[in-house]
Amino acid sequence: MKYREDKYGNSLSVLGFGCMRFKKKMGRINMADAERQIMNAYRNGVNYFDTAFIYPGSEAAIGEIFEKNNIRDKVYIATKLPPQLMRSTEILDKLFNEQLKRLRTDHIDFYLMHMMADIKVWERLKSIGIEKWIKDKKASGAIRQVGFSYHGKSDMFCKIIDAYDWDMCLIQYNYMDEHTQAGRKGLNHAHEKGIPVMIMEPLRGGRLVNNLPQEVKDIFSAHPVQHTPAQWAFRWLWNQPEVTVVLSGMNSDEMVADNIRTASETQIGELTAEDEGMLRQVVGAINSKMKVGCTGCEYCMPCPQNINISGTFSAYNRYYSDGSFSGIRDYVKCTAKYAPASECIGCGKCEKHCPQSIEIRKQLKEAEKVLEVPVYKTVHKVTSVFKKKK
């Protein structure tokens, strides 16, 4: 495992464990799998674990695993507070104490303001006294470093970076988002100010690996240097010295092993001009097929109408990348448990929480036009009747 330093000289593993996408069993985190994967990562040098208050069961799960295996003081925990819930420092204290309880710890190593996409959010937090609250928590040792996670445009990101003496930040960044979201401009601005940058969505919610168009597969296979799509995505990130830690939502033994191997091998500056050119071709080919830039984070869920929004968009994208049969088949599977897009009532609740600022209501209507064709309606009607009988 390779390591890069934070603002205070601590060595952080370049591969961080993103704890949002643990596999679930009967609606709950499969603790046996989560523990095995976390401990495999830890034994192979991963020391940075990222979670959040709003990730169902995540904080409690890693708290239990760290305590059981007696490794709390050997790892760094990053977690987040949801600014939208904050109305006073009393609420801040209540939520923070709940997080300490879940995580079975007396301190948080990296505490982030979650999804700050606008400077106004920080101004509102300042108005309730968060600067003094952070100062007091740091003085007591309950918080070691403070930062924020970001989904938005680069100019606003730079304003937030300049608004406070941050210890770190977390951005969505990958070779598809090089010039969107905070982008390379934001990455470089933070780095120039000495602020470590952690990376989320390195695979864009799996879009850079799963259901790739044949054209993309052909580009990869024709390149003289061979890596898997996931390995290329991680290598592109670790190639850059401005990147401190790359999070991966690992939820299989194979994923843990492969990411550890890639993290241990990749060198800064190893990608050639030919490699970079090949990845630009991949970006063009993916963009030509993709209709909705959904990463599957599911911040938009739950939908009041029980629509699986990310599942619908995945099927919609696949319709164009792999053909109508694949797209409609995936949509049938998706709506076997959830409501179809046609049941959207346009309430807009989902759009308030989308990190990608997707016009969800509009795109659901477009997906409905493409996916809910007569053959789909017939199959869906049959499966719905069967489901009711069960």
C-alpha positions in Angstrom: 0.0 0.0 0.0 1.2 3.5 -0.8 0.6 6.5 1.5 0.2 10.2 1.1 0.4 12.8 3.8 -2.5 15.0 5.1 -2.1 18.6 6.2 -0.4 17.6 9.5 2.0 14.9 8.2 -0.2 11.9 9.0 0.2 9.0 6.5 -3.1 8.1 4.8 -3.5 5.1 2.6 -4.1 6.2 -1.0 -7.0 3.8 -1.1 -9.8 4.7 1.3 -12.7 2.4 2.2 -16.0 4.1 1.3 -18.6 2.7 3.6 -21.9 3.7 1.8 -22.3 0.6 -0.4 -22.1 -2.4 2.0 -24.1 -5.3 0.7 -27.3 -5.9 2.6 -29.2 -9.0 3.6 -32.9 -8.7 4.5 -32.6 -4.9 4.4 -29.7 -4.8 6.8 -25.9 -4.6 6.3 -24.4 -8.1 6.0 -22.1 -7.8 8.9 -20.1 -10.9 8.1 -19.2 -9.7 4.7 -18.6 -6.2 5.8 -16.2 -7.3 8.6 -14.3 -9.6 6.3 -13.8 -7.0 3.7 -12.9 -4.2 6.1 -10.4 -6.4 7.9 -8.9 -7.6 4.6 -8.5 -4.0 3.6 -7.0 -3.1 7.0 -4.5 -6.0 7.0 -3.3 -4.8 3.5 -2.7 -1.3 4.7 -5.9 0.6 4.2 -6.3 3.0 7.1 -8.9 5.5 5.9 -12.6 4.7 6.3 -15.3 7.1 5.2 -19.0 7.1 6.3 -21.8 9.6 7.1 -24.7 10.1 9.5 -27.2 9.5 6.7 -25.7 6.2 5.4 -28.2 3.7 6.9 -26.4 1.5 9.4 -22.9 2.4 8.2 -21.5 4.3 11.2 -22.8 1.6 13.6 -21.4 -1.2 11.5 -17.9 0.1 11.3 -18.0 1.1 15.0 -18.8 -2.4 15.9 -16.2 -3.9 13.6 -13.4 -1.6 14.8 -14.2 -2.2 18.4 -14.5 -6.0 18.0 -11.1 -6.2 16.2 -9.5 -3.6 18.5 -8.3 -1.4 15.6 -10.0 1.9 16.3 -6.8 3.7 17.2 -5.0 2.3 14.2 -7.4 3.7 11.6 -8.8 7.1 10.6 -12.5 7.6 10.6 -14.1 10.3 8.3 -17.8 11.0 8.8 -20.2 13.8 7.9 -22.9 15.9 9.4 -25.9 16.8 7.3 -26.1 20.6 7.2 -29.8 20.6 6.3 -30.7 19.3 9.7 -28.7 21.9 11.6 -30.6 24.7 13.2 -28.6 25.2 16.4 -25.5 24.1 18.2 -27.7 22.1 20.5 -28.8 20.0 17.6 -25.2 19.8 16.4 -24.2 18.4 19.8 -27.0 15.9 19.9 -26.2 14.6 16.4 -22.5 14.6 17.0 -22.9 12.6 20.3 -25.1 10.1 18.5 -22.3 9.6 15.9 -19.7 9.1 18.6 -22.0 6.5 20.1 -22.6 4.7 16.8 -18.9 4.7 16.0 -18.0 3.6 19.6 -15.3 6.2 19.9 -14.5 9.4 21.7 -13.2 11.3 18.7 -13.7 11.8 14.9 -10.5 12.0 12.8 -12.0 13.8 9.8 -15.4 15.6 10.3 -17.0 16.9 7.1 -19.9 19.2 6.3 -21.9 16.9 4.0 -22.8 18.0 0.4 -21.9 21.6 0.6 -22.8 22.8 -3.0 -23.2 26.5 -2.1 -21.4 29.1 0.0 -24.8 30.0 1.4 -24.9 26.7 3.3 -21.6 27.6 5.0 -22.9 31.1 5.8 -26.0 29.6 7.4 -23.9 27.2 9.5 -21.7 30.2 10.6 -24.9 32.0 11.7 -25.7 29.3 14.2 -22.2 29.4 15.6 -20.5 26.4 13.9 -17.0 28.1 13.8 -16.9 28.3 17.6 -18.4 24.8 17.9 -15.7 23.4 15.7 -13.0 25.3 17.6 -14.3 23.9 20.9 -14.5 20.4 19.6 -10.9 20.6 18.2 -9.7 22.0 21.5 -11.2 19.0 23.4 -9.8 16.5 20.9 -13.3 15.3 19.9 -12.7 16.4 16.3 -9.1 16.2 14.9 -9.7 17.7 11.4 -12.6 19.4 9.7 -13.6 19.5 6.0 -16.5 19.3 3.6 -17.8 17.1 0.8 -18.8 18.8 -2.4 -21.1 18.3 -5.4 -21.4 21.4 -7.6 -19.4 23.6 -10.0 -15.8 24.5 -9.7 -16.2 28.3 -9.1 -18.4 27.7 -6.1 -16.1 25.1 -4.8 -13.2 27.6 -4.9 -15.3 30.1 -2.9 -16.0 27.6 -0.2 -12.3 26.6 -0.1 -11.4 30.3 0.4 -14.1 30.8 3.1 -12.5 28.9 6.0 -9.2 27.3 7.1 -10.2 23.8 6.0 -8.1 20.7 6.9 -9.3 18.7 3.9 -12.1 18.3 1.4 -13.9 15.5 -0.5 -14.9 15.9 -4.2 -16.4 13.8 -7.0 -13.6 13.4 -9.5 -12.8 10.9 -12.2 -11.7 10.9 -15.8 -15.3 11.6 -16.9 -15.6 14.5 -14.4 -12.2 16.1 -15.1 -13.9 19.4 -16.1 -17.2 19.1 -14.4 -18.2 19.2 -10.7 -15.2 20.7 -8.7 -13.0 19.3 -11.5 -9.3 19.7 -12.1 -9.7 23.5 -11.5 -11.0 22.8 -8.0 -8.5 20.1 -7.3 -5.6 22.3 -8.2 -7.0 25.3 -6.2 -7.3 23.2 -3.0 -3.8 21.7 -3.6 -2.2 25.1 -4.0 -3.6 26.1 -0.7 -2.2 23.0 1.0 -5.6 21.3 1.5 -5.6 17.6 1.0 -8.2 16.4 -1.5 -10.0 13.1 -1.0 -11.9 11.6 -4.0 -15.3 10.0 -4.2 -17.1 8.4 -7.2 -13.8 7.3 -8.9 -15.9 4.9 -11.0 -18.9 7.3 -11.3 -21.1 4.9 -9.4 -19.9 1.9 -11.4 -20.6 3.6 -14.8 -16.9 3.4 -15.8 -17.0 -0.4 -15.3 -20.5 -1.8 -15.7 -22.4 -2.1 -18.9 -19.8 -0.3 -21.0 -20.7 0.1 -24.7 -18.9 -2.3 -27.0 -17.1 0.7 -28.6 -15.5 1.4 -25.2 -14.5 -2.2 -24.7 -12.9 -2.1 -28.1 -10.9 1.0 -27.3 -9.6 -0.6 -24.1 -8.7 -3.9 -25.8 -6.9 -2.1 -28.7 -4.6 -0.2 -26.4 -1.1 -1.6 -26.1 -1.1 -1.4 -22.2 -3.8 -3.7 -20.7 -5.7 -2.9 -17.5 -9.3 -3.5 -16.5 -11.6 -0.5 -16.8 -11.6 -0.1 -12.9 -7.8 -0.2 -12.8 -7.6 2.5 -15.5 -9.9 4.7 -13.5 -7.9 4.4 -10.3 -4.6 4.7 -12.1 -5.7 7.9 -13.7 -6.4 9.3 -10.2 -3.3 8.1 -8.4 -1.2 9.3 -11.3 -1.9 12.8 -10.0 0.1 14.1 -7.0 -2.7 16.5 -6.0 -4.9 13.5 -5.1 -4.5 12.4 -1.5 -7.0 9.5 -0.9 -9.4 7.8 -3.4 -12.5 6.2 -1.8 -13.9 3.0 -3.2 -17.3 1.6 -2.1 -15.9 -1.9 -1.8 -18.5 -4.6 -1.2 -16.8 -7.8 -2.5 -13.6 -9.7 -1.7 -12.6 -9.5 -5.3 -13.0 -5.7 -5.4 -11.0 -5.3 -2.2 -8.1 -7.5 -3.5 -8.1 -5.8 -6.9 -8.1 -2.2 -5.6 -5.4 -3.0 -3.1 -3.2 -4.4 -5.8 -3.7 -1.4 -8.0 -3.1 1.0 -5.1 0.2 -0.8 -4.3 1.4 -0.7 -7.9 0.5 2.7 -9.3 3.1 5.4 -9.4 2.7 9.2 -9.7 3.2 10.3 -13.3 3.1 6.8 -14.8 0.4 7.5 -17.4 1.8 8.3 -20.8 0.4 10.8 -23.4 -1.0 7.7 -25.3 -2.7 6.5 -22.1 -4.4 9.9 -21.6 -5.4 10.0 -25.2 -7.0 6.6 -25.0 -9.0 7.6 -21.9 -10.2 10.7 -23.8 -11.5 8.4 -26.5 -13.3 6.4 -23.8 -15.0 9.5 -22.4 -16.3 10.5 -25.9 -17.6 7.0 -26.5 -19.4 6.8 -23.1 -20.9 10.3 -23.5 -22.3 9.5 -26.9 -24.4 6.7 -25.3 -25.3 8.1 -21.9 -28.6 9.9 -21.5 -28.5 10.6 -17.7 -25.4 11.2 -15.6 -26.7 9.3 -12.6 -24.1 7.8 -10.3 -26.5 5.6 -8.4 -25.7 7.3 -5.0 -29.4 7.1 -4.1 -29.5 10.4 -2.2 -32.8 10.9 -4.1 -34.3 8.0 -2.3 -36.8 7.0 -0.9 -39.3 8.2 -3.5 -42.8 8.8 -2.1 -44.2 6.9 -5.0 -41.7 4.0 -4.5 -39.9 4.6 -7.9 -36.4 3.3 -8.0 -34.9 6.4 -9.6 -31.3 5.2 -10.1 -32.5 1.8 -11.3 -34.8 3.5 -13.9 -31.9 5.7 -15.1 -29.6 2.7 -15.3 -32.0 0.8 -17.5 -32.6 4.0 -19.6 -28.9 4.4 -20.2 -28.4 0.7 -20.9 -31.2 1.0 -23.6 -28.9 3.3 -25.5 -25.6 1.6 -24.7 -26.5 -2.1 -25.2 -29.8 -2.0 -27.1 -33.5 -1.9 -26.4 -33.7 -5.5 -25.2 -31.1 -5.1 -22.5 -32.7 -1.8 -21.4 -36.2 -3.0 -21.2 -35.1 -6.3 -19.5 -33.4 -4.3 -16.8 -36.4 -2.1 -16.4 -38.7 -5.1 -16.0 -36.4 -6.4 -13.2 -36.3 -2.9 -11.6 -40.1 -2.4 -11.6 -40.8 -6.0 -10.4 -40.2 -4.5 -6.9 -40.6 -0.8 -7.5 -43.2 1.5 -9.2 -42.6 2.4 -12.9 -41.5 5.9 -13.9 -45.1 6.6 -15.1 -46.2 6.9 -11.5 -44.1 9.9 -10.8 -46.3 12.7 -9.4 -43.7 15.5 -10.0 -43.3 16.4 -6.3 -39.7 17.3 -6.9 -38.5 15.9 -3.5 -35.8 13.9 -5.3 -34.3 16.9 -7.1 -33.6 18.7 -3.8 -31.1 16.0 -2.8 -29.5 15.1 -6.1 -25.7 15.8 -6.0 -25.6 15.8 -9.8 -28.3 18.4 -10.2 -30.2 16.1 -12.6 -33.7 17.2 -13.7 -35.1 14.0 -12.3 -38.7 14.6 -13.1 -38.0 15.5 -16.7 -35.7 12.6 -17.2 -38.2 10.1 -15.7 -40.7 11.3 -18.3 -38.2 10.7 -21.0 -37.3 7.2 -19.6 -41.1 6.4 -19.5 -41.5 7.2 -23.2 -38.6 4.9 -24.1 -39.0 2.1 -21.7 -42.7 1.7 -21.1 -43.5 0.4 -24.5 -46.4 -2.1 -25.1 -44.2 -5.2 -24.6 -43.0 -3.8 -21.3 -46.6 -3.0 -20.1 -47.7 -6.6 -20.9 -44.8 -8.2 -19.0 -45.2 -5.7 -16.1 -48.9 -6.5 -15.8 -48.2 -10.2 -15.7 -45.5 -9.9 -13.1 -47.7 -7.5 -11.0 -50.5 -10.1 -10.9 -48.0 -12.8 -10.0 -46.6 -10.6 -7.2 -50.0 -10.0 -5.8 -50.8 -13.7 -5.7 -47.6 -14.4 -3.7 
